Amino acid sequence: METPKYRKYETIYLLRPNLTEDVIKKTNDRLFELINNKGKVLVVDNWGLRKTAYPVQKQHKGFFFHVTFAGLPGLVGEVEHQCRISEDVMKYHSVKVADLITEEEMSKDVEFKTTNRDEGERGQGRGRRGDRDGGRGDRGDRGDRGDRGDRGGDRGDRGGRGRRGREDDMDE
């Protein structure tokens, strides 16, 4: 008899921000137990309480978890079903990472990680945006014009702006 060929999947899910550590642990344990019954949890990465890019179910923060696991295709449906019926999970998303998983990966122990990126490290993009001009001053390469200022009266022949106002197209 042939051994089942597991695939590698990743699921990211977001838990409510007002949950206690006990409730978070119960929710995670329930999900990990489901996965381990029909596959294997490989990596659990706790991203902690983070601000969301947009409100999710009227919440601006949530506990983020990234789980990598191996299993048959039907397992993903069961994991997403468990996330859907849980009141603690606000959002989830699953992705297939690989069609086959090696025996070496399957034999490893579960890796628990905590990725703790504080606001200063996460906001690097905002820090760089402040000096977009590359040190050229307030207005970049606009020279001494500063703001856009008056564009002048004659802006050259820019052609027509549709049918209205074009004298050469008018039929008499």
Backbone bond lengths (Angstrom), bond angles and torsions (degrees), N, CA, C in turn:
res aa  C-N    CA-C-N  psi(-1)  N-CA   C-N-CA  omega(-1)  CA-C   N-CA-C  phi
1 M - - - 1.451 - - 1.526 109.37 -
2 E 1.294 115.69 138.81 1.455 121.90 -176.62 1.531 110.54 -84.04
3 T 1.329 116.06 140.54 1.469 119.66 176.87 1.522 108.33 -74.18
4 P 1.329 117.28 147.95 1.464 119.39 -179.42 1.525 110.69 -66.54
5 K 1.328 115.62 143.48 1.458 121.20 179.71 1.523 108.48 -96.45
6 Y 1.316 113.57 104.24 1.449 119.50 -179.05 1.528 110.70 -78.28
7 R 1.320 113.66 151.90 1.457 121.47 173.19 1.520 108.00 -109.28
8 K 1.319 115.21 160.51 1.458 120.53 -179.31 1.532 108.94 -102.56
9 Y 1.335 116.24 130.61 1.467 122.58 -177.45 1.527 110.33 -129.85
10 E 1.324 114.85 158.59 1.461 121.86 172.08 1.518 108.07 -128.86
11 T 1.312 115.63 138.95 1.460 121.13 174.68 1.515 108.19 -130.41
12 I 1.313 115.57 130.79 1.465 121.61 173.26 1.513 105.97 -110.99
13 Y 1.326 116.39 130.50 1.456 118.92 177.15 1.518 109.88 -136.15
14 L 1.319 114.06 154.76 1.456 123.51 -173.82 1.519 108.60 -120.17
15 L 1.328 115.82 122.46 1.469 121.07 178.77 1.517 110.10 -100.87
16 R 1.320 115.77 155.38 1.468 121.69 -179.43 1.529 110.90 -57.46
17 P 1.334 117.50 144.76 1.465 120.32 -176.50 1.533 114.58 -74.67
18 N 1.321 117.84 -17.49 1.471 120.38 -175.28 1.528 112.63 -95.44
19 L 1.324 118.70 13.99 1.463 121.57 -178.26 1.530 111.09 -81.10
20 T 1.331 115.56 148.07 1.456 120.33 175.49 1.529 108.76 -82.52
21 E 1.323 115.76 166.76 1.461 120.05 179.89 1.524 111.61 -62.03
22 D 1.337 117.09 -35.40 1.469 120.62 179.31 1.527 111.63 -64.23
23 V 1.320 116.64 -43.24 1.474 120.45 -179.58 1.527 109.87 -67.39
24 I 1.329 117.18 -40.02 1.465 120.85 177.77 1.522 109.93 -61.77
25 K 1.333 116.45 -43.87 1.471 120.80 179.74 1.529 110.92 -63.53
26 K 1.344 117.54 -43.04 1.468 120.50 178.84 1.523 111.36 -62.67
27 T 1.325 116.65 -43.71 1.465 120.65 -179.82 1.525 110.58 -62.94
28 N 1.334 116.64 -45.24 1.464 120.31 178.75 1.519 111.37 -65.06
29 D 1.323 117.58 -43.68 1.465 120.71 -179.79 1.524 111.67 -61.03
30 R 1.333 116.35 -40.60 1.464 120.59 179.14 1.539 110.20 -62.31
31 L 1.332 116.15 -41.95 1.463 121.04 179.59 1.532 111.34 -69.19
32 F 1.330 117.27 -42.69 1.468 120.90 -179.49 1.530 110.93 -67.02
33 E 1.322 116.90 -35.95 1.466 120.57 178.20 1.529 110.47 -64.51
34 L 1.334 116.28 -42.34 1.459 120.92 177.32 1.530 110.54 -59.95
35 I 1.331 116.17 -44.89 1.466 119.96 -179.40 1.526 110.55 -65.77
36 N 1.329 117.39 -45.25 1.463 120.72 -176.23 1.529 113.09 -68.74
37 N 1.340 118.12 -22.11 1.468 120.40 176.27 1.523 112.10 -68.23
38 K 1.341 118.16 -32.32 1.457 121.18 -175.68 1.527 112.85 -124.06
39 G 1.318 116.72 7.84 1.459 121.14 -179.21 1.512 109.27 -168.52
40 K 1.332 116.24 -143.70 1.454 119.31 179.78 1.512 109.91 -151.46
41 V 1.354 115.81 132.82 1.458 121.47 173.16 1.523 107.06 -77.21
42 L 1.329 116.64 129.46 1.465 121.27 -178.54 1.524 111.95 -101.89
43 V 1.331 116.97 -51.63 1.466 121.55 -176.97 1.522 108.72 -139.01
44 V 1.334 116.19 135.06 1.462 122.32 173.95 1.519 106.77 -121.12
45 D 1.318 116.62 117.94 1.457 121.66 -179.73 1.522 108.81 -115.01
46 N 1.326 116.52 113.91 1.464 122.71 179.35 1.522 107.64 -91.18
47 W 1.328 116.86 112.31 1.457 121.00 179.94 1.521 111.66 -87.43
48 G 1.301 117.30 -9.28 1.457 121.55 176.17 1.517 113.34 81.04
49 L 1.326 114.90 -168.15 1.468 121.78 179.62 1.517 108.13 -79.42
50 R 1.327 116.27 117.88 1.461 122.02 -176.24 1.513 109.81 -130.86
51 K 1.310 115.47 156.19 1.456 121.49 175.14 1.528 108.15 -79.79
52 T 1.326 116.43 138.18 1.459 120.56 179.01 1.527 110.19 -87.10
53 A 1.312 116.40 159.20 1.464 121.00 -179.97 1.527 111.28 -70.83
54 Y 1.308 115.94 -27.13 1.460 121.82 178.96 1.524 107.07 -150.71
55 P 1.329 117.64 160.17 1.471 118.87 -179.30 1.530 111.69 -62.96
56 V 1.324 114.94 132.52 1.464 121.72 176.45 1.519 106.21 -116.43
57 Q 1.320 117.02 116.58 1.457 122.97 -175.70 1.530 110.44 49.72
58 K 1.326 115.38 45.86 1.467 125.12 177.84 1.529 113.26 63.83
59 Q 1.318 117.56 20.20 1.466 122.86 177.36 1.530 108.61 -113.62
60 H 1.332 116.07 141.17 1.458 120.81 -179.44 1.523 112.75 -103.18
61 K 1.334 117.38 -5.20 1.459 122.60 178.61 1.518 109.04 -136.66
62 G 1.328 115.75 165.57 1.455 120.11 177.06 1.514 110.57 -172.18
63 F 1.322 116.17 162.59 1.455 122.49 175.27 1.526 107.98 -88.59
64 F 1.324 116.76 119.86 1.457 122.22 -177.36 1.523 109.77 -98.98
65 F 1.346 115.98 137.20 1.458 122.67 175.45 1.519 108.87 -133.10
66 H 1.329 115.50 138.17 1.459 122.58 178.22 1.520 106.88 -121.68
67 V 1.333 117.21 115.93 1.461 122.46 -175.77 1.527 109.03 -117.85
68 T 1.326 116.05 127.84 1.462 122.53 173.43 1.520 107.06 -106.43
69 F 1.341 116.65 130.21 1.463 119.45 -177.28 1.522 110.80 -146.79
70 A 1.320 114.94 164.42 1.458 122.11 178.16 1.521 108.23 -116.52
71 G 1.324 116.39 141.91 1.456 119.80 179.22 1.513 111.02 179.92
72 L 1.310 114.47 177.11 1.456 121.26 176.04 1.532 108.98 -79.44
73 P 1.333 118.62 160.71 1.463 120.55 -176.24 1.531 114.73 -55.69
74 G 1.307 118.58 -32.26 1.456 120.41 -179.31 1.515 113.68 -67.58
75 L 1.328 116.60 -21.09 1.464 120.66 -178.91 1.522 111.71 -65.81
76 V 1.320 117.39 -35.41 1.468 120.74 -179.71 1.521 110.17 -62.03
77 G 1.314 116.79 -41.97 1.465 120.59 177.70 1.513 112.00 -61.31
78 E 1.325 116.78 -39.83 1.463 120.37 179.18 1.525 111.48 -69.09
79 V 1.337 117.09 -38.99 1.472 120.71 177.88 1.519 109.68 -63.68
80 E 1.325 117.07 -45.68 1.467 120.26 179.37 1.525 111.26 -66.68
81 H 1.321 117.84 -34.32 1.465 120.64 176.08 1.529 110.31 -63.91
82 Q 1.333 116.33 -43.39 1.460 120.38 177.88 1.534 110.99 -62.02
83 C 1.322 116.91 -40.09 1.472 120.94 177.46 1.529 110.84 -65.45
84 R 1.322 116.40 -39.00 1.464 121.11 -177.85 1.528 112.11 -66.55
85 I 1.338 117.13 -39.52 1.465 118.73 -176.48 1.526 112.77 -85.33
86 S 1.323 117.25 -13.53 1.457 119.87 179.03 1.528 109.76 -78.17
87 E 1.313 116.47 130.82 1.464 120.71 178.58 1.520 111.78 -74.99
88 D 1.327 117.35 -17.37 1.456 121.46 -177.25 1.523 112.43 -82.60
89 V 1.334 117.86 -23.54 1.463 122.05 -178.88 1.527 108.44 -88.90
90 M 1.336 115.62 121.08 1.464 120.22 -179.92 1.529 112.05 -89.46
91 K 1.323 116.96 -34.77 1.463 120.85 -176.42 1.519 108.26 -155.63
92 Y 1.346 117.14 151.08 1.458 122.00 179.85 1.516 108.94 -153.71
93 H 1.331 115.07 157.42 1.461 120.10 177.83 1.526 108.25 -156.15
94 S 1.333 117.26 131.90 1.458 122.20 -179.59 1.518 110.47 -118.65
95 V 1.340 114.99 145.62 1.455 121.52 -178.26 1.524 108.81 -139.99
96 K 1.333 116.80 140.24 1.465 120.67 173.64 1.521 107.72 -82.22
97 V 1.329 116.55 127.49 1.452 121.50 -178.27 1.521 111.12 -95.51
98 A 1.346 116.92 -42.26 1.462 120.57 -177.70 1.524 109.59 -147.06
99 D 1.330 115.19 149.52 1.466 120.38 178.82 1.521 112.16 -75.11
100 L 1.316 117.15 -33.57 1.456 121.20 179.00 1.521 109.52 -128.88
101 I 1.315 115.58 150.53 1.453 120.89 177.51 1.523 107.58 -121.30
102 T 1.304 116.98 140.66 1.463 121.09 -176.33 1.526 110.87 -77.54
103 E 1.325 115.42 158.05 1.469 120.98 176.94 1.519 110.80 -63.28
104 E 1.332 115.57 -33.07 1.464 120.03 179.51 1.529 111.31 -61.90
105 E 1.335 116.38 -44.09 1.464 120.51 178.47 1.524 111.32 -65.99
106 M 1.323 116.11 -37.40 1.466 119.98 -179.26 1.528 112.05 -69.59
107 S 1.329 117.50 -30.11 1.460 119.78 -176.68 1.536 112.99 -82.51
108 K 1.332 118.20 -12.65 1.466 120.95 179.66 1.517 110.62 -70.00
109 D 1.333 114.90 154.97 1.458 120.78 174.29 1.528 109.63 -75.32
110 V 1.315 115.24 161.76 1.459 120.74 177.89 1.524 108.78 -65.37
111 E 1.322 115.87 133.04 1.458 121.12 179.40 1.534 108.53 -103.15
112 F 1.327 115.81 118.39 1.463 121.36 176.76 1.518 108.29 -102.08
113 K 1.343 115.34 123.10 1.463 120.18 179.64 1.519 109.11 -123.76
114 T 1.313 114.96 154.51 1.453 121.05 172.40 1.512 107.03 -126.66
115 T 1.300 116.20 109.68 1.456 121.59 177.51 1.506 107.22 -94.97
116 N 1.315 115.39 108.01 1.457 120.54 -175.99 1.515 109.00 -111.62
117 R 1.303 116.72 90.67 1.463 120.91 177.31 1.510 107.84 -97.12
118 D 1.310 116.41 115.87 1.463 119.27 179.87 1.522 109.74 -79.79
119 E 1.308 115.75 170.01 1.465 121.98 -173.41 1.525 112.12 -59.77
120 G 1.343 117.64 -36.32 1.457 119.92 -178.99 1.513 112.28 -63.62
121 E 1.307 116.73 -43.29 1.461 120.88 -179.66 1.512 110.82 -71.41
122 R 1.313 117.12 -40.38 1.452 120.93 -177.04 1.519 111.64 -68.55
123 G 1.309 117.75 -31.57 1.457 120.60 -175.12 1.506 114.09 -88.09
124 Q 1.331 119.21 25.92 1.450 120.76 -178.15 1.514 112.05 -60.63
125 G 1.294 117.74 -37.13 1.462 119.69 -179.71 1.510 111.68 -60.24
126 R 1.303 117.44 -38.53 1.451 120.08 179.74 1.522 111.04 -67.65
127 G 1.308 117.46 -35.06 1.454 120.48 179.66 1.519 111.61 -65.64
128 R 1.300 117.47 -38.34 1.454 120.70 -179.39 1.520 111.92 -74.22
129 R 1.314 117.67 -28.70 1.462 119.42 -178.33 1.514 111.98 -64.89
130 G 1.312 117.15 -26.72 1.454 119.73 -177.54 1.508 112.92 -63.80
131 D 1.326 118.58 -28.02 1.456 119.78 -179.92 1.523 111.08 -115.57
132 R 1.308 116.78 47.59 1.463 121.75 178.67 1.517 112.16 -61.87
133 D 1.311 116.73 -28.82 1.451 119.71 -175.06 1.519 112.54 -72.37
134 G 1.326 117.89 -4.42 1.451 120.48 176.03 1.515 113.29 68.23
135 G 1.301 118.42 26.39 1.453 121.30 178.62 1.512 113.59 81.85
136 R 1.310 118.53 15.40 1.459 121.24 -177.76 1.520 111.88 -88.93
137 G 1.287 118.76 7.41 1.460 120.42 -178.45 1.504 110.81 103.92
138 D 1.323 115.43 -169.88 1.454 121.01 -174.77 1.515 113.07 -66.84
139 R 1.315 117.48 -35.23 1.450 119.62 -168.44 1.511 114.74 -111.82
140 G 1.297 119.10 17.62 1.450 119.55 174.95 1.506 112.21 65.74
141 D 1.314 118.77 -130.94 1.456 122.07 -174.59 1.528 111.93 -101.49
142 R 1.304 118.84 26.84 1.466 120.71 -179.12 1.527 111.95 -82.61
143 G 1.295 117.54 3.40 1.454 119.93 178.46 1.512 111.08 71.26
144 D 1.306 115.59 -145.84 1.461 119.78 -176.52 1.522 112.45 -89.09
145 R 1.337 117.65 5.60 1.461 119.60 179.43 1.513 111.69 -66.52
146 G 1.318 117.53 -27.02 1.457 119.62 -176.88 1.508 109.78 68.01
147 D 1.308 115.93 -117.36 1.460 117.65 176.55 1.524 108.24 -74.79
148 R 1.288 116.80 177.02 1.460 119.71 -174.06 1.517 111.82 -65.91
149 G 1.317 116.25 -25.59 1.456 120.39 174.44 1.516 113.60 59.85
150 D 1.323 114.46 -162.03 1.459 120.71 179.80 1.524 108.79 -77.37
151 R 1.298 116.39 130.53 1.454 120.32 -178.02 1.528 112.12 -83.72
152 G 1.279 116.59 -1.55 1.460 118.99 179.40 1.512 111.29 87.29
153 G 1.317 115.06 164.29 1.454 119.97 -176.55 1.514 112.91 -77.60
154 D 1.319 117.71 -54.52 1.456 120.96 -175.89 1.519 109.26 -90.89
155 R 1.300 115.43 117.37 1.459 119.74 -179.52 1.516 110.73 -105.54
156 G 1.292 117.33 15.20 1.456 120.86 177.93 1.512 111.09 81.74
157 D 1.319 115.25 172.88 1.450 120.35 179.21 1.520 108.44 -80.01
158 R 1.321 115.55 110.25 1.458 120.46 -178.40 1.516 111.22 -102.79
159 G 1.298 117.93 8.53 1.455 120.20 -179.76 1.512 110.85 78.48
160 G 1.297 114.71 -179.42 1.452 119.77 -177.58 1.509 112.65 -78.73
161 R 1.300 114.66 164.68 1.463 121.83 176.59 1.517 109.31 -119.28
162 G 1.280 115.54 59.92 1.455 119.07 -178.42 1.510 110.73 97.87
163 R 1.316 117.77 -167.82 1.458 121.35 -175.73 1.517 112.39 -77.04
164 R 1.305 117.80 -30.58 1.453 120.26 -176.99 1.530 110.32 -73.51
165 G 1.323 117.27 131.54 1.444 121.79 175.46 1.517 114.03 89.70
166 R 1.292 118.98 -1.31 1.470 119.91 178.17 1.510 107.83 -95.30
167 E 1.315 115.45 114.81 1.459 119.42 -174.84 1.514 111.96 -75.82
168 D 1.332 118.27 -34.40 1.464 119.41 -175.34 1.523 112.45 -72.49
169 D 1.341 119.52 -19.24 1.445 121.18 178.84 1.526 113.52 -92.05
170 M 1.312 117.66 -6.08 1.459 120.47 -174.10 1.528 109.93 -77.76
171 D 1.300 116.08 129.63 1.476 122.16 175.64 1.508 108.81 -92.95
172 E 1.326 114.74 136.00 1.464 117.00 179.31 1.493 111.70 -103.36
